[in-house]
Amino acid sequence: MTQTRSVPRSLTGKVVGNKMQKTVVVEVVRIERHSLYGKVLRRKTKMKAHDAQGQCKVGDQVKIVYSRPISKDKSWRVAEVCRKGSPA
């Protein structure tokens, strides 16, 4: 029997906080429609992600991937910095 590894879940978001050591707060925006009224809604979720090198700054666009739990709140890690950004 051969084992196949699944592709890890990945999301793209914007870094909104980097005040912790080796941790960044990433805001992921998803767009969905209201089930009854059809209005387009922008839902925001903030996730803590592991940044081992400490390379992420506020405003950067990053790709995060799901991993094993690293701490109580951290189950994501930064895979790559897609685009450097300004904090504004």
C-alpha positions in Angstrom: 0.0 0.0 0.0 1.4 3.4 -0.9 0.9 6.4 1.2 0.0 9.7 -0.3 0.5 13.0 1.4 -2.2 15.5 1.1 -1.4 19.1 0.0 -1.2 21.3 3.1 -4.0 23.9 3.4 -2.7 27.4 2.6 -4.1 30.9 2.8 -2.9 34.3 1.8 -3.2 37.3 4.1 -1.8 40.6 5.3 0.5 40.9 8.4 -1.2 43.2 10.9 1.1 42.6 13.9 4.6 41.4 14.6 5.2 42.5 18.2 5.8 38.9 19.4 9.0 36.9 19.1 8.8 34.5 16.1 5.0 35.1 15.7 3.0 37.3 13.4 -0.7 38.1 13.3 -2.1 37.6 9.8 -5.5 38.9 8.7 -7.1 36.7 6.0 -10.0 38.2 4.1 -12.6 35.9 2.5 -15.5 37.0 0.3 -18.8 35.2 0.5 -22.5 35.9 -0.3 -25.2 36.1 2.2 -27.4 33.0 1.9 -30.7 34.8 1.9 -30.1 38.3 0.6 -27.1 37.8 -1.7 -25.1 40.7 -0.4 -21.4 40.3 -0.9 -19.7 40.2 2.5 -16.0 40.5 3.4 -15.2 38.4 6.4 -11.9 38.9 8.2 -10.1 36.3 10.3 -6.9 37.0 12.3 -4.6 34.1 12.8 -1.2 33.7 14.5 1.5 32.2 12.4 5.0 31.1 13.2 7.7 33.2 11.6 11.0 31.5 12.5 13.4 34.0 10.9 11.4 37.1 12.0 11.4 38.4 8.4 7.8 39.6 8.2 6.9 43.2 8.8 3.5 44.9 9.2 1.8 45.3 5.8 3.5 42.4 4.1 1.4 40.0 2.0 2.3 36.4 3.1 1.3 32.9 2.4 0.6 30.7 5.4 0.3 26.9 5.6 -1.4 24.8 8.2 0.9 22.8 10.4 0.8 20.9 13.7 -0.1 23.0 16.7 3.0 25.0 17.8 1.3 26.7 20.8 -2.2 27.3 22.2 -3.1 29.8 19.5 -0.6 29.0 16.7 -1.2 26.3 14.1 0.0 28.1 11.0 3.4 29.0 9.8 4.7 31.5 7.2 5.6 29.7 4.0 6.7 32.8 2.0 6.5 36.5 1.8 4.6 37.2 -1.4 4.9 41.0 -1.4 6.6 43.5 0.8 4.2 46.3 1.9 3.9 49.5 3.7 2.2 49.6 7.1 -0.4 52.1 6.0 
